[in-house]
Amino acid sequence: MIQNPSLRAKRSVTKQIHREPVSNAEIHENVVDQVYQQSVPNLINSLIRRSLLEKTDGLFFLQQIVMEYVTERFIL
């Protein structure tokens, strides 16, 4: 069976998809690849600018429609 390399790479980036708001520290804990660890602040800001990630009371969460897409794309 041939596995899509980009899918394999996506799975190695994070441990899980959080459905509840998470702190910046929790995001850092769940980034597996050390290369991405250093990029987390820039990636968070990029997602916020694109309105894909929201921040309330110091916690981050995905828009509901984005969460549905991510769940379908990466989990199912």
mmCIF file of the N, C-alpha and C atoms, coordinates in Angstrom:
data_MODEL
# 
_entry.id   MODEL 
# 
loop_
_atom_site.group_PDB 
_atom_site.id 
_atom_site.type_symbol 
_atom_site.label_atom_id 
_atom_site.label_alt_id 
_atom_site.label_comp_id 
_atom_site.label_asym_id 
_atom_site.label_entity_id 
_atom_site.label_seq_id 
_atom_site.pdbx_PDB_ins_code 
_atom_site.Cartn_x 
_atom_site.Cartn_y 
_atom_site.Cartn_z 
_atom_site.occupancy 
_atom_site.B_iso_or_equiv 
_atom_site.pdbx_formal_charge 
_atom_site.auth_seq_id 
_atom_site.auth_comp_id 
_atom_site.auth_asym_id 
_atom_site.auth_atom_id 
_atom_site.pdbx_PDB_model_num 
ATOM 1   N N  . MET A 1 1  ? 0.841   -1.182 0.000  1.00 0.00 ? 1  MET A N  1 
ATOM 2   C CA . MET A 1 1  ? 0.000   0.000  0.000  1.00 0.00 ? 1  MET A CA 1 
ATOM 3   C C  . MET A 1 1  ? 0.882   1.240  0.000  1.00 0.00 ? 1  MET A C  1 
ATOM 4   N N  . ILE A 1 2  ? 0.619   2.176  -0.896 1.00 0.00 ? 2  ILE A N  1 
ATOM 5   C CA . ILE A 1 2  ? 1.372   3.420  -0.976 1.00 0.00 ? 2  ILE A CA 1 
ATOM 6   C C  . ILE A 1 2  ? 0.645   4.469  -0.157 1.00 0.00 ? 2  ILE A C  1 
ATOM 7   N N  . GLN A 1 3  ? 1.386   5.096  0.764  1.00 0.00 ? 3  GLN A N  1 
ATOM 8   C CA . GLN A 1 3  ? 0.788   6.123  1.602  1.00 0.00 ? 3  GLN A CA 1 
ATOM 9   C C  . GLN A 1 3  ? 1.204   7.488  1.095  1.00 0.00 ? 3  GLN A C  1 
ATOM 10  N N  . ASN A 1 4  ? 0.277   8.423  1.122  1.00 0.00 ? 4  ASN A N  1 
ATOM 11  C CA . ASN A 1 4  ? 0.530   9.784  0.696  1.00 0.00 ? 4  ASN A CA 1 
ATOM 12  C C  . ASN A 1 4  ? 1.548   10.424 1.645  1.00 0.00 ? 4  ASN A C  1 
ATOM 13  N N  . PRO A 1 5  ? 2.731   10.855 1.156  1.00 0.00 ? 5  PRO A N  1 
ATOM 14  C CA . PRO A 1 5  ? 3.759   11.421 2.037  1.00 0.00 ? 5  PRO A CA 1 
ATOM 15  C C  . PRO A 1 5  ? 3.302   12.688 2.749  1.00 0.00 ? 5  PRO A C  1 
ATOM 16  N N  . SER A 1 6  ? 2.487   13.515 2.094  1.00 0.00 ? 6  SER A N  1 
ATOM 17  C CA . SER A 1 6  ? 2.032   14.739 2.749  1.00 0.00 ? 6  SER A CA 1 
ATOM 18  C C  . SER A 1 6  ? 1.103   14.415 3.907  1.00 0.00 ? 6  SER A C  1 
ATOM 19  N N  . LEU A 1 7  ? 0.303   13.373 3.780  1.00 0.00 ? 7  LEU A N  1 
ATOM 20  C CA . LEU A 1 7  ? -0.576  12.964 4.873  1.00 0.00 ? 7  LEU A CA 1 
ATOM 21  C C  . LEU A 1 7  ? 0.249   12.439 6.033  1.00 0.00 ? 7  LEU A C  1 
ATOM 22  N N  . ARG A 1 8  ? 1.265   11.663 5.740  1.00 0.00 ? 8  ARG A N  1 
ATOM 23  C CA . ARG A 1 8  ? 2.149   11.147 6.781  1.00 0.00 ? 8  ARG A CA 1 
ATOM 24  C C  . ARG A 1 8  ? 2.822   12.307 7.508  1.00 0.00 ? 8  ARG A C  1 
ATOM 25  N N  . ALA A 1 9  ? 3.252   13.333 6.784  1.00 0.00 ? 9  ALA A N  1 
ATOM 26  C CA . ALA A 1 9  ? 3.902   14.498 7.387  1.00 0.00 ? 9  ALA A CA 1 
ATOM 27  C C  . ALA A 1 9  ? 2.929   15.259 8.281  1.00 0.00 ? 9  ALA A C  1 
ATOM 28  N N  . LYS A 1 10 ? 1.693   15.407 7.848  1.00 0.00 ? 10 LYS A N  1 
ATOM 29  C CA . LYS A 1 10 ? 0.704   16.124 8.647  1.00 0.00 ? 10 LYS A CA 1 
ATOM 30  C C  . LYS A 1 10 ? 0.461   15.418 9.971  1.00 0.00 ? 10 LYS A C  1 
ATOM 31  N N  . ARG A 1 11 ? 0.423   14.115 9.949  1.00 0.00 ? 11 ARG A N  1 
ATOM 32  C CA . ARG A 1 11 ? 0.175   13.362 11.174 1.00 0.00 ? 11 ARG A CA 1 
ATOM 33  C C  . ARG A 1 11 ? 1.332   13.458 12.146 1.00 0.00 ? 11 ARG A C  1 
ATOM 34  N N  . SER A 1 12 ? 2.545   13.701 11.657 1.00 0.00 ? 12 SER A N  1 
ATOM 35  C CA . SER A 1 12 ? 3.699   13.773 12.546 1.00 0.00 ? 12 SER A CA 1 
ATOM 36  C C  . SER A 1 12 ? 3.843   15.142 13.199 1.00 0.00 ? 12 SER A C  1 
ATOM 37  N N  . VAL A 1 13 ? 3.103   16.128 12.740 1.00 0.00 ? 13 VAL A N  1 
ATOM 38  C CA . VAL A 1 13 ? 3.234   17.485 13.256 1.00 0.00 ? 13 VAL A CA 1 
ATOM 39  C C  . VAL A 1 13 ? 2.586   17.629 14.620 1.00 0.00 ? 13 VAL A C  1 
ATOM 40  N N  . THR A 1 14 ? 1.405   17.099 14.811 1.00 0.00 ? 14 THR A N  1 
ATOM 41  C CA . THR A 1 14 ? 0.720   17.240 16.090 1.00 0.00 ? 14 THR A CA 1 
ATOM 42  C C  . THR A 1 14 ? 0.285   15.890 16.625 1.00 0.00 ? 14 THR A C  1 
ATOM 43  N N  . LYS A 1 15 ? 0.074   15.837 17.938 1.00 0.00 ? 15 LYS A N  1 
ATOM 44  C CA . LYS A 1 15 ? -0.369  14.613 18.580 1.00 0.00 ? 15 LYS A CA 1 
ATOM 45  C C  . LYS A 1 15 ? -1.876  14.447 18.474 1.00 0.00 ? 15 LYS A C  1 
ATOM 46  N N  . GLN A 1 16 ? -2.616  15.549 18.555 1.00 0.00 ? 16 GLN A N  1 
ATOM 47  C CA . GLN A 1 16 ? -4.068  15.438 18.579 1.00 0.00 ? 16 GLN A CA 1 
ATOM 48  C C  . GLN A 1 16 ? -4.710  16.748 18.147 1.00 0.00 ? 16 GLN A C  1 
ATOM 49  N N  . ILE A 1 17 ? -5.992  16.678 17.879 1.00 0.00 ? 17 ILE A N  1 
ATOM 50  C CA . ILE A 1 17 ? -6.779  17.871 17.574 1.00 0.00 ? 17 ILE A CA 1 
ATOM 51  C C  . ILE A 1 17 ? -7.618  18.174 18.806 1.00 0.00 ? 17 ILE A C  1 
ATOM 52  N N  . HIS A 1 18 ? -7.432  19.360 19.352 1.00 0.00 ? 18 HIS A N  1 
ATOM 53  C CA . HIS A 1 18 ? -8.191  19.776 20.532 1.00 0.00 ? 18 HIS A CA 1 
ATOM 54  C C  . HIS A 1 18 ? -9.523  20.368 20.103 1.00 0.00 ? 18 HIS A C  1 
ATOM 55  N N  . ARG A 1 19 ? -10.588 19.925 20.718 1.00 0.00 ? 19 ARG A N  1 
ATOM 56  C CA . ARG A 1 19 ? -11.912 20.451 20.404 1.00 0.00 ? 19 ARG A CA 1 
ATOM 57  C C  . ARG A 1 19 ? -12.306 21.567 21.354 1.00 0.00 ? 19 ARG A C  1 
ATOM 58  N N  . GLU A 1 20 ? -11.605 21.695 22.458 1.00 0.00 ? 20 GLU A N  1 
ATOM 59  C CA . GLU A 1 20 ? -11.863 22.752 23.433 1.00 0.00 ? 20 GLU A CA 1 
ATOM 60  C C  . GLU A 1 20 ? -10.743 23.788 23.325 1.00 0.00 ? 20 GLU A C  1 
ATOM 61  N N  . PRO A 1 21 ? -11.008 25.036 23.775 1.00 0.00 ? 21 PRO A N  1 
ATOM 62  C CA . PRO A 1 21 ? -9.942  26.051 23.753 1.00 0.00 ? 21 PRO A CA 1 
ATOM 63  C C  . PRO A 1 21 ? -8.704  25.586 24.511 1.00 0.00 ? 21 PRO A C  1 
ATOM 64  N N  . VAL A 1 22 ? -7.527  25.940 23.990 1.00 0.00 ? 22 VAL A N  1 
ATOM 65  C CA . VAL A 1 22 ? -6.264  25.528 24.594 1.00 0.00 ? 22 VAL A CA 1 
ATOM 66  C C  . VAL A 1 22 ? -5.344  26.727 24.774 1.00 0.00 ? 22 VAL A C  1 
ATOM 67  N N  . SER A 1 23 ? -4.413  26.588 25.705 1.00 0.00 ? 23 SER A N  1 
ATOM 68  C CA . SER A 1 23 ? -3.438  27.649 25.957 1.00 0.00 ? 23 SER A CA 1 
ATOM 69  C C  . SER A 1 23 ? -2.265  27.525 24.982 1.00 0.00 ? 23 SER A C  1 
ATOM 70  N N  . ASN A 1 24 ? -1.479  28.576 24.946 1.00 0.00 ? 24 ASN A N  1 
ATOM 71  C CA . ASN A 1 24 ? -0.280  28.576 24.121 1.00 0.00 ? 24 ASN A CA 1 
ATOM 72  C C  . ASN A 1 24 ? 0.651   27.435 24.544 1.00 0.00 ? 24 ASN A C  1 
ATOM 73  N N  . ALA A 1 25 ? 0.774   27.202 25.850 1.00 0.00 ? 25 ALA A N  1 
ATOM 74  C CA . ALA A 1 25 ? 1.630   26.115 26.355 1.00 0.00 ? 25 ALA A CA 1 
ATOM 75  C C  . ALA A 1 25 ? 1.147   24.753 25.871 1.00 0.00 ? 25 ALA A C  1 
ATOM 76  N N  . GLU A 1 26 ? -0.175  24.546 25.840 1.00 0.00 ? 26 GLU A N  1 
ATOM 77  C CA . GLU A 1 26 ? -0.726  23.271 25.368 1.00 0.00 ? 26 GLU A CA 1 
ATOM 78  C C  . GLU A 1 26 ? -0.438  23.062 23.886 1.00 0.00 ? 26 GLU A C  1 
ATOM 79  N N  . ILE A 1 27 ? -0.502  24.142 23.131 1.00 0.00 ? 27 ILE A N  1 
ATOM 80  C CA . ILE A 1 27 ? -0.185  24.035 21.710 1.00 0.00 ? 27 ILE A CA 1 
ATOM 81  C C  . ILE A 1 27 ? 1.268   23.609 21.545 1.00 0.00 ? 27 ILE A C  1 
ATOM 82  N N  . HIS A 1 28 ? 2.167   24.264 22.269 1.00 0.00 ? 28 HIS A N  1 
ATOM 83  C CA . HIS A 1 28 ? 3.593   23.908 22.192 1.00 0.00 ? 28 HIS A CA 1 
ATOM 84  C C  . HIS A 1 28 ? 3.828   22.454 22.589 1.00 0.00 ? 28 HIS A C  1 
ATOM 85  N N  . GLU A 1 29 ? 3.143   21.978 23.623 1.00 0.00 ? 29 GLU A N  1 
ATOM 86  C CA . GLU A 1 29 ? 3.308   20.597 24.086 1.00 0.00 ? 29 GLU A CA 1 
ATOM 87  C C  . GLU A 1 29 ? 2.925   19.582 23.017 1.00 0.00 ? 29 GLU A C  1 
ATOM 88  N N  . ASN A 1 30 ? 1.958   19.942 22.188 1.00 0.00 ? 30 ASN A N  1 
ATOM 89  C CA . ASN A 1 30 ? 1.428   18.994 21.212 1.00 0.00 ? 30 ASN A CA 1 
ATOM 90  C C  . ASN A 1 30 ? 2.086   19.062 19.852 1.00 0.00 ? 30 ASN A C  1 
ATOM 91  N N  . VAL A 1 31 ? 3.030   19.952 19.676 1.00 0.00 ? 31 VAL A N  1 
ATOM 92  C CA . VAL A 1 31 ? 3.776   19.998 18.417 1.00 0.00 ? 31 VAL A CA 1 
ATOM 93  C C  . VAL A 1 31 ? 4.963   19.066 18.564 1.00 0.00 ? 31 VAL A C  1 
ATOM 94  N N  . VAL A 1 32 ? 4.966   18.015 17.780 1.00 0.00 ? 32 VAL A N  1 
ATOM 95  C CA . VAL A 1 32 ? 5.967   16.960 17.907 1.00 0.00 ? 32 VAL A CA 1 
ATOM 96  C C  . VAL A 1 32 ? 7.283   17.353 17.253 1.00 0.00 ? 32 VAL A C  1 
ATOM 97  N N  . ASP A 1 33 ? 7.225   17.854 16.053 1.00 0.00 ? 33 ASP A N  1 
ATOM 98  C CA . ASP A 1 33 ? 8.418   18.159 15.276 1.00 0.00 ? 33 ASP A CA 1 
ATOM 99  C C  . ASP A 1 33 ? 9.111   19.413 15.827 1.00 0.00 ? 33 ASP A C  1 
ATOM 100 N N  . GLN A 1 34 ? 10.381  19.300 16.174 1.00 0.00 ? 34 GLN A N  1 
ATOM 101 C CA . GLN A 1 34 ? 11.143  20.410 16.749 1.00 0.00 ? 34 GLN A CA 1 
ATOM 102 C C  . GLN A 1 34 ? 11.246  21.600 15.799 1.00 0.00 ? 34 GLN A C  1 
ATOM 103 N N  . VAL A 1 35 ? 11.258  21.346 14.510 1.00 0.00 ? 35 VAL A N  1 
ATOM 104 C CA . VAL A 1 35 ? 11.314  22.434 13.534 1.00 0.00 ? 35 VAL A CA 1 
ATOM 105 C C  . VAL A 1 35 ? 10.088  23.329 13.679 1.00 0.00 ? 35 VAL A C  1 
ATOM 106 N N  . TYR A 1 36 ? 8.916   22.721 13.883 1.00 0.00 ? 36 TYR A N  1 
ATOM 107 C CA . TYR A 1 36 ? 7.688   23.486 14.025 1.00 0.00 ? 36 TYR A CA 1 
ATOM 108 C C  . TYR A 1 36 ? 7.570   24.140 15.399 1.00 0.00 ? 36 TYR A C  1 
ATOM 109 N N  . GLN A 1 37 ? 8.229   23.594 16.417 1.00 0.00 ? 37 GLN A N  1 
ATOM 110 C CA . GLN A 1 37 ? 8.180   24.171 17.767 1.00 0.00 ? 37 GLN A CA 1 
ATOM 111 C C  . GLN A 1 37 ? 8.569   25.647 17.723 1.00 0.00 ? 37 GLN A C  1 
ATOM 112 N N  . GLN A 1 38 ? 9.620   25.968 16.995 1.00 0.00 ? 38 GLN A N  1 
ATOM 113 C CA . GLN A 1 38 ? 10.103  27.341 16.921 1.00 0.00 ? 38 GLN A CA 1 
ATOM 114 C C  . GLN A 1 38 ? 9.169   28.239 16.127 1.00 0.00 ? 38 GLN A C  1 
ATOM 115 N N  . SER A 1 39 ? 8.352   27.665 15.275 1.00 0.00 ? 39 SER A N  1 
ATOM 116 C CA . SER A 1 39 ? 7.463   28.434 14.409 1.00 0.00 ? 39 SER A CA 1 
ATOM 117 C C  . SER A 1 39 ? 6.074   28.662 15.003 1.00 0.00 ? 39 SER A C  1 
ATOM 118 N N  . VAL A 1 40 ? 5.781   28.058 16.147 1.00 0.00 ? 40 VAL A N  1 
ATOM 119 C CA . VAL A 1 40 ? 4.432   28.114 16.705 1.00 0.00 ? 40 VAL A CA 1 
ATOM 120 C C  . VAL A 1 40 ? 3.905   29.544 16.835 1.00 0.00 ? 40 VAL A C  1 
ATOM 121 N N  . PRO A 1 41 ? 4.649   30.494 17.427 1.00 0.00 ? 41 PRO A N  1 
ATOM 122 C CA . PRO A 1 41 ? 4.096   31.853 17.548 1.00 0.00 ? 41 PRO A CA 1 
ATOM 123 C C  . PRO A 1 41 ? 3.723   32.464 16.195 1.00 0.00 ? 41 PRO A C  1 
ATOM 124 N N  . ASN A 1 42 ? 4.573   32.290 15.195 1.00 0.00 ? 42 ASN A N  1 
ATOM 125 C CA . ASN A 1 42 ? 4.274   32.832 13.861 1.00 0.00 ? 42 ASN A CA 1 
ATOM 126 C C  . ASN A 1 42 ? 3.070   32.138 13.239 1.00 0.00 ? 42 ASN A C  1 
ATOM 127 N N  . LEU A 1 43 ? 2.976   30.825 13.431 1.00 0.00 ? 43 LEU A N  1 
ATOM 128 C CA . LEU A 1 43 ? 1.846   30.081 12.880 1.00 0.00 ? 43 LEU A CA 1 
ATOM 129 C C  . LEU A 1 43 ? 0.534   30.496 13.544 1.00 0.00 ? 43 LEU A C  1 
ATOM 130 N N  . ILE A 1 44 ? 0.553   30.687 14.853 1.00 0.00 ? 44 ILE A N  1 
ATOM 131 C CA . ILE A 1 44 ? -0.648  31.129 15.573 1.00 0.00 ? 44 ILE A CA 1 
ATOM 132 C C  . ILE A 1 44 ? -1.090  32.498 15.056 1.00 0.00 ? 44 ILE A C  1 
ATOM 133 N N  . ASN A 1 45 ? -0.148  33.432 14.948 1.00 0.00 ? 45 ASN A N  1 
ATOM 134 C CA . ASN A 1 45 ? -0.492  34.768 14.454 1.00 0.00 ? 45 ASN A CA 1 
ATOM 135 C C  . ASN A 1 45 ? -1.028  34.728 13.032 1.00 0.00 ? 45 ASN A C  1 
ATOM 136 N N  . SER A 1 46 ? -0.457  33.876 12.209 1.00 0.00 ? 46 SER A N  1 
ATOM 137 C CA . SER A 1 46 ? -0.926  33.741 10.833 1.00 0.00 ? 46 SER A CA 1 
ATOM 138 C C  . SER A 1 46 ? -2.370  33.234 10.785 1.00 0.00 ? 46 SER A C  1 
ATOM 139 N N  . LEU A 1 47 ? -2.674  32.226 11.609 1.00 0.00 ? 47 LEU A N  1 
ATOM 140 C CA . LEU A 1 47 ? -4.042  31.691 11.650 1.00 0.00 ? 47 LEU A CA 1 
ATOM 141 C C  . LEU A 1 47 ? -5.033  32.720 12.198 1.00 0.00 ? 47 LEU A C  1 
ATOM 142 N N  . ILE A 1 48 ? -4.614  33.504 13.171 1.00 0.00 ? 48 ILE A N  1 
ATOM 143 C CA . ILE A 1 48 ? -5.489  34.556 13.722 1.00 0.00 ? 48 ILE A CA 1 
ATOM 144 C C  . ILE A 1 48 ? -5.766  35.604 12.647 1.00 0.00 ? 48 ILE A C  1 
ATOM 145 N N  . ARG A 1 49 ? -4.733  36.036 11.925 1.00 0.00 ? 49 ARG A N  1 
ATOM 146 C CA . ARG A 1 49 ? -4.917  37.040 10.853 1.00 0.00 ? 49 ARG A CA 1 
ATOM 147 C C  . ARG A 1 49 ? -5.888  36.542 9.783  1.00 0.00 ? 49 ARG A C  1 
ATOM 148 N N  . ARG A 1 50 ? -5.895  35.244 9.531  1.00 0.00 ? 50 ARG A N  1 
ATOM 149 C CA . ARG A 1 50 ? -6.780  34.669 8.514  1.00 0.00 ? 50 ARG A CA 1 
ATOM 150 C C  . ARG A 1 50 ? -8.152  34.288 9.069  1.00 0.00 ? 50 ARG A C  1 
ATOM 151 N N  . SER A 1 51 ? -8.384  34.616 10.341 1.00 0.00 ? 51 SER A N  1 
ATOM 152 C CA . SER A 1 51 ? -9.656  34.325 11.026 1.00 0.00 ? 51 SER A CA 1 
ATOM 153 C C  . SER A 1 51 ? -9.957  32.830 11.098 1.00 0.00 ? 51 SER A C  1 
ATOM 154 N N  . LEU A 1 52 ? -8.921  32.002 11.124 1.00 0.00 ? 52 LEU A N  1 
ATOM 155 C CA . LEU A 1 52 ? -9.104  30.562 11.272 1.00 0.00 ? 52 LEU A CA 1 
ATOM 156 C C  . LEU A 1 52 ? -8.958  30.136 12.730 1.00 0.00 ? 52 LEU A C  1 
ATOM 157 N N  . LEU A 1 53 ? -8.302  30.985 13.511 1.00 0.00 ? 53 LEU A N  1 
ATOM 158 C CA . LEU A 1 53 ? -8.062  30.717 14.922 1.00 0.00 ? 53 LEU A CA 1 
ATOM 159 C C  . LEU A 1 53 ? -8.501  31.953 15.700 1.00 0.00 ? 53 LEU A C  1 
ATOM 160 N N  . GLU A 1 54 ? -9.164  31.741 16.816 1.00 0.00 ? 54 GLU A N  1 
ATOM 161 C CA . GLU A 1 54 ? -9.596  32.847 17.658 1.00 0.00 ? 54 GLU A CA 1 
ATOM 162 C C  . GLU A 1 54 ? -8.945  32.734 19.020 1.00 0.00 ? 54 GLU A C  1 
ATOM 163 N N  . LYS A 1 55 ? -8.838  33.880 19.693 1.00 0.00 ? 55 LYS A N  1 
ATOM 164 C CA . LYS A 1 55 ? -8.241  33.900 21.016 1.00 0.00 ? 55 LYS A CA 1 
ATOM 165 C C  . LYS A 1 55 ? -9.185  34.638 21.955 1.00 0.00 ? 55 LYS A C  1 
ATOM 166 N N  . THR A 1 56 ? -9.521  33.970 23.067 1.00 0.00 ? 56 THR A N  1 
ATOM 167 C CA . THR A 1 56 ? -10.383 34.555 24.086 1.00 0.00 ? 56 THR A CA 1 
ATOM 168 C C  . THR A 1 56 ? -9.823  34.181 25.448 1.00 0.00 ? 56 THR A C  1 
ATOM 169 N N  . ASP A 1 57 ? -9.634  35.182 26.300 1.00 0.00 ? 57 ASP A N  1 
ATOM 170 C CA . ASP A 1 57 ? -9.116  34.955 27.653 1.00 0.00 ? 57 ASP A CA 1 
ATOM 171 C C  . ASP A 1 57 ? -7.831  34.134 27.655 1.00 0.00 ? 57 ASP A C  1 
ATOM 172 N N  . GLY A 1 58 ? -6.959  34.378 26.673 1.00 0.00 ? 58 GLY A N  1 
ATOM 173 C CA . GLY A 1 58 ? -5.674  33.687 26.616 1.00 0.00 ? 58 GLY A CA 1 
ATOM 174 C C  . GLY A 1 58 ? -5.728  32.274 26.073 1.00 0.00 ? 58 GLY A C  1 
ATOM 175 N N  . LEU A 1 59 ? -6.902  31.834 25.636 1.00 0.00 ? 59 LEU A N  1 
ATOM 176 C CA . LEU A 1 59 ? -7.057  30.492 25.078 1.00 0.00 ? 59 LEU A CA 1 
ATOM 177 C C  . LEU A 1 59 ? -7.367  30.578 23.588 1.00 0.00 ? 59 LEU A C  1 
ATOM 178 N N  . PHE A 1 60 ? -6.869  29.608 22.846 1.00 0.00 ? 60 PHE A N  1 
ATOM 179 C CA . PHE A 1 60 ? -7.061  29.577 21.400 1.00 0.00 ? 60 PHE A CA 1 
ATOM 180 C C  . PHE A 1 60 ? -8.045  28.482 21.023 1.00 0.00 ? 60 PHE A C  1 
ATOM 181 N N  . PHE A 1 61 ? -8.836  28.753 19.976 1.00 0.00 ? 61 PHE A N  1 
ATOM 182 C CA . PHE A 1 61 ? -9.755  27.743 19.467 1.00 0.00 ? 61 PHE A CA 1 
ATOM 183 C C  . PHE A 1 61 ? -10.027 27.994 17.997 1.00 0.00 ? 61 PHE A C  1 
ATOM 184 N N  . LEU A 1 62 ? -10.390 26.923 17.308 1.00 0.00 ? 62 LEU A N  1 
ATOM 185 C CA . LEU A 1 62 ? -10.712 27.005 15.885 1.00 0.00 ? 62 LEU A CA 1 
ATOM 186 C C  . LEU A 1 62 ? -12.165 27.417 15.693 1.00 0.00 ? 62 LEU A C  1 
ATOM 187 N N  . GLN A 1 63 ? -12.427 28.121 14.594 1.00 0.00 ? 63 GLN A N  1 
ATOM 188 C CA . GLN A 1 63 ? -13.803 28.399 14.205 1.00 0.00 ? 63 GLN A CA 1 
ATOM 189 C C  . GLN A 1 63 ? -14.500 27.049 14.022 1.00 0.00 ? 63 GLN A C  1 
ATOM 190 N N  . GLN A 1 64 ? -15.794 26.986 14.282 1.00 0.00 ? 64 GLN A N  1 
ATOM 191 C CA . GLN A 1 64 ? -16.528 25.721 14.210 1.00 0.00 ? 64 GLN A CA 1 
ATOM 192 C C  . GLN A 1 64 ? -16.416 25.065 12.829 1.00 0.00 ? 64 GLN A C  1 
ATOM 193 N N  . ILE A 1 65 ? -16.550 25.838 11.792 1.00 0.00 ? 65 ILE A N  1 
ATOM 194 C CA . ILE A 1 65 ? -16.479 25.269 10.444 1.00 0.00 ? 65 ILE A CA 1 
ATOM 195 C C  . ILE A 1 65 ? -15.070 24.746 10.150 1.00 0.00 ? 65 ILE A C  1 
ATOM 196 N N  . VAL A 1 66 ? -14.062 25.432 10.672 1.00 0.00 ? 66 VAL A N  1 
ATOM 197 C CA . VAL A 1 66 ? -12.678 24.986 10.502 1.00 0.00 ? 66 VAL A CA 1 
ATOM 198 C C  . VAL A 1 66 ? -12.464 23.681 11.270 1.00 0.00 ? 66 VAL A C  1 
ATOM 199 N N  . MET A 1 67 ? -13.027 23.603 12.481 1.00 0.00 ? 67 MET A N  1 
ATOM 200 C CA . MET A 1 67 ? -12.905 22.379 13.287 1.00 0.00 ? 67 MET A CA 1 
ATOM 201 C C  . MET A 1 67 ? -13.527 21.197 12.549 1.00 0.00 ? 67 MET A C  1 
ATOM 202 N N  . GLU A 1 68 ? -14.679 21.408 11.942 1.00 0.00 ? 68 GLU A N  1 
ATOM 203 C CA . GLU A 1 68 ? -15.328 20.328 11.196 1.00 0.00 ? 68 GLU A CA 1 
ATOM 204 C C  . GLU A 1 68 ? -14.451 19.874 10.034 1.00 0.00 ? 68 GLU A C  1 
ATOM 205 N N  . TYR A 1 69 ? -13.876 20.832 9.315  1.00 0.00 ? 69 TYR A N  1 
ATOM 206 C CA . TYR A 1 69 ? -13.016 20.504 8.182  1.00 0.00 ? 69 TYR A CA 1 
ATOM 207 C C  . TYR A 1 69 ? -11.779 19.739 8.651  1.00 0.00 ? 69 TYR A C  1 
ATOM 208 N N  . VAL A 1 70 ? -11.118 20.240 9.688  1.00 0.00 ? 70 VAL A N  1 
ATOM 209 C CA . VAL A 1 70 ? -9.910  19.601 10.197 1.00 0.00 ? 70 VAL A CA 1 
ATOM 210 C C  . VAL A 1 70 ? -10.206 18.181 10.657 1.00 0.00 ? 70 VAL A C  1 
ATOM 211 N N  . THR A 1 71 ? -11.298 18.016 11.374 1.00 0.00 ? 71 THR A N  1 
ATOM 212 C CA . THR A 1 71 ? -11.673 16.691 11.864 1.00 0.00 ? 71 THR A CA 1 
ATOM 213 C C  . THR A 1 71 ? -11.906 15.742 10.703 1.00 0.00 ? 71 THR A C  1 
ATOM 214 N N  . GLU A 1 72 ? -12.639 16.205 9.710  1.00 0.00 ? 72 GLU A N  1 
ATOM 215 C CA . GLU A 1 72 ? -12.924 15.356 8.544  1.00 0.00 ? 72 GLU A CA 1 
ATOM 216 C C  . GLU A 1 72 ? -11.655 15.035 7.772  1.00 0.00 ? 72 GLU A C  1 
ATOM 217 N N  . ARG A 1 73 ? -10.810 16.010 7.606  1.00 0.00 ? 73 ARG A N  1 
ATOM 218 C CA . ARG A 1 73 ? -9.611  15.866 6.791  1.00 0.00 ? 73 ARG A CA 1 
ATOM 219 C C  . ARG A 1 73 ? -8.544  14.977 7.440  1.00 0.00 ? 73 ARG A C  1 
ATOM 220 N N  . PHE A 1 74 ? -8.341  15.140 8.744  1.00 0.00 ? 74 PHE A N  1 
ATOM 221 C CA . PHE A 1 74 ? -7.229  14.464 9.398  1.00 0.00 ? 74 PHE A CA 1 
ATOM 222 C C  . PHE A 1 74 ? -7.607  13.246 10.216 1.00 0.00 ? 74 PHE A C  1 
ATOM 223 N N  . ILE A 1 75 ? -8.821  13.186 10.697 1.00 0.00 ? 75 ILE A N  1 
ATOM 224 C CA . ILE A 1 75 ? -9.221  12.086 11.567 1.00 0.00 ? 75 ILE A CA 1 
ATOM 225 C C  . ILE A 1 75 ? -9.967  11.020 10.785 1.00 0.00 ? 75 ILE A C  1 
ATOM 226 N N  . LEU A 1 76 ? -10.921 11.405 10.005 1.00 0.00 ? 76 LEU A N  1 
ATOM 227 C CA . LEU A 1 76 ? -11.771 10.428 9.326  1.00 0.00 ? 76 LEU A CA 1 
ATOM 228 C C  . LEU A 1 76 ? -11.132 9.848  8.098  1.00 0.00 ? 76 LEU A C  1 
# 
